[in-house]
Amino acid sequence: MTWVYSRTIGPLSRSLKLVRFGPGSCRLAHSSPLSSLPRSVSEFVSRSVELCKPAGVHVCTGSPEETAEILGTLERDGMVRRLPKLTNCWLARTDPKDVARVESKTVIVTKRQRDTVPVPLGGAKSQLGNWMSEKDFERAKEERFLGTPRPVAGRKMYVIPYSMGPLGSPISKFGVQLTDSPYVVASMGVMTRMGSKVMESLGNGEFVKCLHSLGRPLPLKAPLVNNWPCNPEMTLIAHVPDRREIVSFGSGYGGNSLLGKKCFALRIASRIAKDEGWLAEHMLILGLTSPAGVKRYVAAAFPSACGKTNLAMMQPSLPGWKVECVGDDIAWMKFDSQGRLRAINPENGFFGVAPGTSMRTNPNAMLTVQSNTIFTNVGETSDGGVYWEGIDEKLPPGVSVTSWLGKTWKPGDKEPCAHPNSRFCAPAAQCPSMDKDWESPEGVPIDAIIFGGRRPEGVPLVYESFNWRHGVFVGAAMRSESTAAAEHKGKVIMHDPFAMRPFFGYNFGHYLSHWLSMERRPDLQLPRVFHVNWFRKDPATGRFLWPGFGENARVLDWIFRRCGGGEEGERIARPSAVGYLPREGALDLGGLSEPVDTQALFHLPKAFWEKEAREIRAYLTEQVNVDLPTEIEEEMRGLEERVRRME
């Protein structure tokens, strides 16, 4: 008996499944228990089903029973293992070829190349995104989805209705993802508000259309690695912002397949934000309360794997201070009717980097992942727990470790037990330090925006921009050591403007103009802008000059006081070539276990900054070219002149 699709698929008024009606025929039937699909969703699902020809379709409800069934399916297929030492926790090991975002295969599809990226000077390759023409995209899509057999052949597809942000928030947006990966379903159930309530709220309103396939039809022509279906040679992650669509093929991992994350929440959302006059940014959000009970919220942009989660969940070392988490990765920010910038965390969970996370560096994260968490590519202990580099836990006697590659591992081995980009996917509500207003529909008010990255030399611990326009320049000039969150190799210093280099949904020059335009609106209360660098090293010893982690509260304290303004706020800062630095004694360093060399932390070597200014200018000139706003060119000249006058 063969299975084929009817060429005509009518309105899908209820949940879908495939049933057989006789030899050589099959058609979509309605499953009565599930609620009706809105017409706009029905049309999208119909087109996608016709394209993919799955073995069945399931509309996700988000119920606990459904989640248990999905995890059971993954366990039976060998894609996840239960971790009995923890509560309802699971471990997945991926194909070693599918372990990170694949920037080289991630594209934005627009009519004109310049809508996606500036045209670099002299024919250089753009570092600010990858453009694909509409014609090439349609060809690439057909090549992947119209093969024989179809990529989803033999597999079930899942319809995931989800909300980015709290239901009912004026800042939130909806998405619907079709995927043939139950791992994606389980992860999206953690990372987004997903299920029937979303479908009801969505109605026939607008939503971002997301189509995802692992690209490995059944029956398999070759065995899987770690029971992890993927197709690395054909991987493509494409965004069509004009149509609010995302099409992902070939990867089952992280930001390549959880399409609500970087694909929607940054690339598509940044374009929506430009069109609608708000900001979608790669930023954590935290609330900071002083010993006097005054509370301020800050947003901070760091490249992936540079400590956003640690800062968002920090336990401050300064007595009386409290840090509460609103979000650790993405901020959507709109100005309210009073001109105040308000931010929501559009996500519902944490997709954090595991290595380096411990009770010393991030106790709140460690407490968060004790239950209901999906771990990917970490080590597994023989007593049913997890292990990774930097976990700072001694193995109990008789307990062994299996690495993410499925090999026996012991401390001191050359290969790591966990992949450097291994992850935990955990519900945000489980974090002990979540802010009580983290799901507030109107968002939390932002007083400061912080930029930062890994800079081992030359860049001071903290400085403040002179004004909003200078702050936009500081964001544009951000540079950082590359990390394991993408496929880059080695610790090279990379330009990463606004920590958004891999995530811009449109031309970076136009993005800068969008940020700059806010200064021209007198009704807005613009946040102060800062830059931090926890990672400066002593050139003689290679040791970090700043203890970091909970001690970063001392820097937040200075930022907090600067945001308060007034005489005290002015008294604690001094101008420099790069911005306002803390005056001598302005940082509260009392109670540090070891002395800190503030002279070294805030020293601005002239030779370093001359080189830095040259490299920033070369980058902006080559990469942004004629799309560089004149205001940024003026700020560039201002930095060069101030550096020239340095002693």
N, C-alpha and C positions, 0 to 999 in steps of 0.2 A: 504494500500500500504506500503511495507517495503522498506528500503534503505539498500543496500549492496554495497560493493566495488568490482570492478573487480580485480582479482588477479594480472593482468598485467597492469602496469601503464607506458605508453610510455614517451618519452622525453617531458618535460614540456617547450615547446618553448615560451609560453606566460603566462600571469597571469592565475591563476587557479581558478576554481569555480566548484561546483557540480551542475549537472543538472539531472533531471529525464528523463529516456527514456522508462519507462513502469514499470509495476508491477514487484517488486523483483529485479530491476537492477538500477544501477547508475554508472556513470563513470566520470572521470575528463574531463572537456572541457576547451577550450581556450577562454579567454576573450580578444578580439582583441585590445582594447585601450591601453593596457600596453605593454611595450617593452619586448623583448625576454630575457629569463633567460640564463645566461651562462651555459654550459653543466655541469660544476662541481657543480654549485648551483642546477641545475635541478636534478642531481642524488641524492644529499643530501635531497632535498625536497621530492623527490619520495619515498625514503626509509622511511623518517619520517612520511609521509602521510600514507603509507602502515602500519606502526606500530601503528599510533594513530587513524586512521579512523575518521577524523573530519567531521563535517557537511558541511564544505566549506573551501576554502583556499583563502586568499587575499594577494597579493604581495604589500607591502607598497611602495608608491611613495614619501612620505614625503611632499606632497603638503599641503598648508593651508586648502584646501577643505577636504582633507582626514582627517587631524587633527580635524577639526570641526565635521566631521562625527563620528570619534572615540569618541570624548568627548560627543557628543550627545547620542551615544550608551551607554556610561557609565552612563550618567544622566538618561536615560530611565530605565536602569537596577537598578537604585538606588545605584550605587557604588560611585558616586561623586555628590556633590551639588555645584551649582554655588554660588559664593561669590559676590553679587552685589556691595558691597562697594569697591571692587577692580576691576581692568580691566582684564577680561578674566582669572580669578583665580578660582580654584576649590578645594573642600575639600573632602578627602576620609577618611572613618573610617574603620579600619580593624577588623577582628575577633581578640579578645584579645589574642588568642593563636598564632597569626602571626604578631609579632610586632618588630622583630629584627633578625639579622643574627643568624643562628642556628649552632654554631661551632661544637656541638656534632654530628650533622648529615651532616657535610661537610667533604668529603673524597677526597683523591688523589688516583688514580688507576694506579699502575705500576706492572711490572712483579715481582720485588723484593721489599720487604718492605723497605730495606735500601736505595732504590732509592728515597723514599718519606721522610722517617724520620730516624734519627739515632736510633740505637737499644739501649734503655736506660740501664743503669747499674742495675744489680740485678733484672731484670724483672719488673722494675717500668713502669708505664703508661707514654707514650710519651705526652708531653705538646706542641710539635712542629708540630702538624698536625695529621690527622687520615688517616691511610692507609687502602685500600681495595684491595683485590686480584682481578685479572681480572675475575676469575671464580665467585667469590662472587658478583662482580659488574653485570655480565651478568645475574645472578640469580635474583638480586635485581631489575634490569631493567625489566626483564620479569614479575616479580611479580607485578610491578606497571603498565606497559604499555600493558600487554597482558591479563588483566582481562576482565570479562564480566559484564557490558559493558566496552568498551575501555574508558580510562580516558577522552578523548576529545569528546566522543559521544555527539551529539547535539550541540556542540560548533564549532565556526569558528576558524581556525588557521590563524595566520598572519605570513608572511615571512618578516623579518626585515633585510635588508642589511645595514650594518653600518660600519663606519670607526672610529677607535680609533686614534685620531690625525687628523690634517688638511690633506685634500686631497692633494696628491702630495708631502708630506713630506717623506724623506727617513727613518724616524723613525716611521711613522704610520703603522698600521696593520688593516686588514679587518676582519669582523665577519659577520655571517648570523645567526640570531636567529629565530626559529619557536616557537611561543607561542600561547596559547589559551586565553590570558588575554589582553583585550583592554587597561587596566590600564598600563600594561607593555609597550604596543605600544606607548601610550601617553608619558610615562616617558622616554622611550628610544629615542623618538623624541626630547626630551629636552637634554638628557645626552650625546647623540652621534650625529655625522653627519650621517644622516639616509636618505635613499630613492634612487631614480632612478639614481642620479649622482654617488652614491657609487657603484651601480650595474654596471654601465657603466665602472667605473674605475677599478672595481674588475676583470671584464672579466673572464677568466679561470684561474686566479692566485690563490694563496693560501689564505685560510681564516679559521678562527676558527669556527667550527660547534657547534651551541648552540641549544639545544632542551629543551623546558620548558613546563610543564603542571601543571595546578592548581590541578589536580587530583580529580575533582568533576564533573563527567559526568551528562548530562541531560537526562531524567528528574531527579530531585533531589530526593534522598531517605529520606533526612532530611532537615529541613529549615536552611537557612544560617544565620549567625550572622552578622548584619550590611550589608547584601547583599554582603558579601565578601567571594567568593569561595576559599577554601583552604582545605588541608587534612593533618593537623599537625601530625597525628599518622604515616603517611607514608612519611613524608618529607625526601628527600635525595637530596643533592647537590654534584654531582660527577664530577671530572675533570680527563680526560685521556690525560695527556700531550704528550705522545708519538704519539697520533693521533690528537692532537690539538682539542679535543672535550670536551664539557661541557653538562651534562645532569642534569636538575633540575626538581624536582617533589614535589608537595604538598604545596608549599609556594608561595604567590603572592607578598611578601613584599621585597622591597629594594634589598640589595646585594644577596638575595637568588634567585631573579627572574630577576632583571636587569642585565643580564649576561655579559654585557660589562664592568660592574664596577669591583668589587673585583675579581670575578671569572676569567674574561679574563685579565683585566688590571693589576692584581697582580699575581694570582696563575699560570695561563697559561703563561702570559707574562714573569714572572720571570724565568721560565724554558726556554722559547725562548731566553731571554736575556743571560742566561748562555751559551746556545748553540751558540749564535751569537756574544758574547763578549760585551754586554752592560748591563744596569741596569734598572729594572722595580721596582719602590719603592713607598712606602706609604708616599709620601712627598708632601707638598705644594711647590710652586715656587713663589717667589716674587722678584720684582725689587726695589732696594733701591737707591735713588738719593740724594746726599749730597747738602748742600747749595751752594757748589762750582760748582755743575753741574756734578760731577763724578757719574757714575752709576755702580752698581754691582748687580748681581743676586745671590740669595741664595736659597737652597732647605732645607726643614726642615721636619723631621720625628717625629710626635707625635702620640700616640694611638688615636683611634676614640674618639670624644667628649672631647678632651683635648685642644681645642682652635686653631686648624689649620686654620679654616675658619676665626676666629677673627684676627689672625696674618696676613693671606694672604690679608685681606681687611682693614688692620689697617689704621687709620688716625693718623699719628704720632703727639705727643705732642711737639716735639722739633721744634722750628721755622726753616723754610727753608728746612726741610727734606720732602721727598715724597716717599710713598710706593705705588707700583702698583702691581696688582695681575696678575699672569700668570695662576695659578691653586691653588686649595685649598686642594687637596687630594692625587693626584697621579702624579708622575713624571717618564717619560721614558727618560733615559739619555744615550747618545752615545758620544764617543770621535771623534772629527772631524779630518781632515787630518793634522791639526796643533797640535794635541794632546790636544785640549781644550775640556773639558766636556760640552756638550750642551744638553739642556733639553726641552722637549715639555710637555704640559698638554694634555694627550690623550683624555680627556673628553671635552664635549661641554656645560656642565651645572654644577650647584651646587646641591648636594644632602645633604644639611646642617641640623644639629641638630637645632631645633627651640628654645627649652627652653634655657633661658639665653641670647638670641639674642635680642638686643634693640637698640634704637638710642644712648644710652650711650656706650654700649659695642661694637657694630658693625653697625654704621649708614649706611655703604655701603651695607651691607647685607639687611638691612631693606628697603633701596631704591630699591634694586634689585628685591625684591619679591612683589612689588606693582602691577605687571602685569605678565600675561602669566606664572603663577606659580601653581603647584599642591602641595597642603598641605596635609599631611597625619597625622592623629591622634593628631591634635591640637584642642584647643577649638574654638567654633564658637559663635560670638556675634549676638545678635538679629537684629542688623542693617546690617548684612551681611559681617562682618569682621572676623578676627582671633584673638585668644588670647592664651597666654601660660605663664607659670611661668617665671618671669624675663623679661617680655616684657616692664616693667616700664611705662605702660600707664594706667592712670585712666579711668575707665569706665564712659562714659557720663551718665547723669541722665536718668533713664528709660531704659537703655540698660542692658540686661541680657546675661548670658553666658551658653552655653550648652557644657558639657565636651566631651572628645573624646569617652567616654562610652555612650553618648547620654543622660546624666542626667543633670538636672538643677544644676548649679554650682555657688558659690559666693566666693569672696575672704575670706580666713580663713578656708574654708572647708578642711577636713583631706585629702581627695583624690585630686590629682592634676587635673587641667582642661585639661592638655595636657599630653600625655604619655612622660616619660623622654627621649625616643628615637624618638619622633615625628619629622617630617622632612618637609623641603621645597625643591621642585625640580624646579629650575629656570634657565633660559638661562644665560650663563656666559656673553654674550655680553651686557646684561642689567646692569652689575655692573659698577657704575660710575668710579671705580678705575682700570678697566682692562688696562693692559699694551698694548701699541700700537703694540708690537711685540708678543702678546700672541699666535697668530696663525702663527708665522713665521715658514716656513717649516724646516729650518735648526736648529731651537731651539735657546734658549738663553744661553749665556755662564755662567757657574756656578763657582763662586769664593769660596763659603763656603757651607758646609753641616752641619746642626744643628740637634742634637738629643735632645729629651726632654720628660718629662712626669709629672704627678702629684706626687710630693714627699713632704709631709707635714713637714718632718724634715730632717736635716743632709746634704742635697744636696745643694750646693751653687747656687746662682742666675745664674751664667754663668762661664764656664771654657773652655779652649781650649786644645785639645789633643796635646801631645808632637810631634807627627808625624802621618803619614797615618796609620801605623800599630797599634799604640796606639788608633787612632780614630776608627778603625774597632773594637778593643776591647771595647771601650766606647759604640759603637752601640750594641755589643753583650751583654753587661752588663746592658742594659736599664731595668729599673723597674718602674712601675706606678700603681696608684690606678686603680682598675677596673672601667669601665664605663657602661652606659646603652645601648651602641651600640651592645652588645651581651647579652647572657642570664645569665651572671654571677650575683650573688647576693652579695650585701654588698661592702663596700669600703676596700677591701683587696689589699695589695701590690702584684702585679703580675709581674713576669718576662715577658717582652715584647721586645725581641731583635729587634732592628731596627724598632720598631713599626710594625713588620711584623709577629709576632707570629701566628695570625690566617690566614696568607696569603701566607706562603711559598709554592711554587709549587714543591719543591724538598728538599732533605736532607739539613738541616741547616748547618751541618759541611761543606758540599760541597759549600754551599752559602758563608760561611766565606772564604773558599779558593778562591772562585771567586773574592771576594772583595780584598783579600790580593794579588792576582796575579797582580793587576794593579800597585802595587809598584815596581814590577820587570821589568816594561816597561819604559825604560829611555826616550821614546818619549812623555810620557804623562805629562801634567801639572795638578797635583792632587790638588783638592780644599783643603782648611784648614777645619778641623773638630772641631765642638764645641758641648757643651751640655748646655741646659738652664733648669731652673726650676722656673716658675712664682709662684708656689703654696706653697712655704715654709711658715709655720705658726709660730707665737709666741706661745711657749708651755704654757705660763701663761694665755693668753687671747683667744687663738684659732683663732686670726685674722691673715689674710695674711700679711706678712712682706713687700710685694712688691705690688704697686697699679695695675700693669698689664695694659692690653689693650693698649691705645695709648702711655703710658709711657714705653712700651717695646721697643720703638724706641731708648731709651737710651742704652739698651743692644745691639741693632742692630748697633748703632753708634760705640760702642767699637769693635764689630766684624768687621765692615766696616774698621775701622782704622787698625786693626790687619792684614786684608787682603792686605792693602796697603804696608805692609812691611816697610823697611827703619828704620831709627833711631827713628822716632816718634812711629812707630808700636812696636818696641822693648821696648821702654821706658814705655809703658802703661801696661805691664804684668809682673808678677812674678811667678816663679815656686812654685808648692805645691805638696802634695801627690797625688792629683787627676789630675793635669794638670796645665796649666797657668791660674792664676786668675788675674783680674784687680788689678793694684796697687792702693793704697789709693789715692783717688782723680781722678782716671782715668775715672770713669763714670761721665758723665755730669748730675748732679742732680739739676742744677739751675732751679728755677721756679716751683718745686714740691709744691703742695698745702699743703702737710704734710711732715714732716721730715721722712727720711728713715734710719733705723738702719743698716748701711752697715756692722758693726761688726757681727751682728746676721746673716745677709744674706750670709756672706762668711765664717762664722765660720765652721771649720771642727772638730766636736767632735771625739776624738780618739775612744771612746767606740762604737759610731755609725758606724764608718768606719771599725773597727775590725769586727763587726757583719755583715756589708754590704759585706766585702770581703769574709767572711766565707760563706755567703748565695750565692754569685755569684759563688764561687768555687764549692759549693755543687751542684748548678744548672747545671753548665757546665759539671761537672764530671758525674752527673747522666744522664742528658738529651742528651748531645752530645757524651759523652763516648769516644770511640776509634776514632770517626770522628772529634774530636776537633783538629784543626791545631796546630802544635807545636808553631807557632808564638803567638797564643792566650794563650797557656799555659805559655809561657815566659812573656807575658804581665800581666797575672794573678799573677805570682811570683813577678813581678816588683811592682805591686800595694801593695801586701802583705808586701814587704820589706819597701816600703815608709811609709805605715801606721804604721809598727812596729817602725819606727824611729820618728814618730810624738810625739810631746810633749803633 
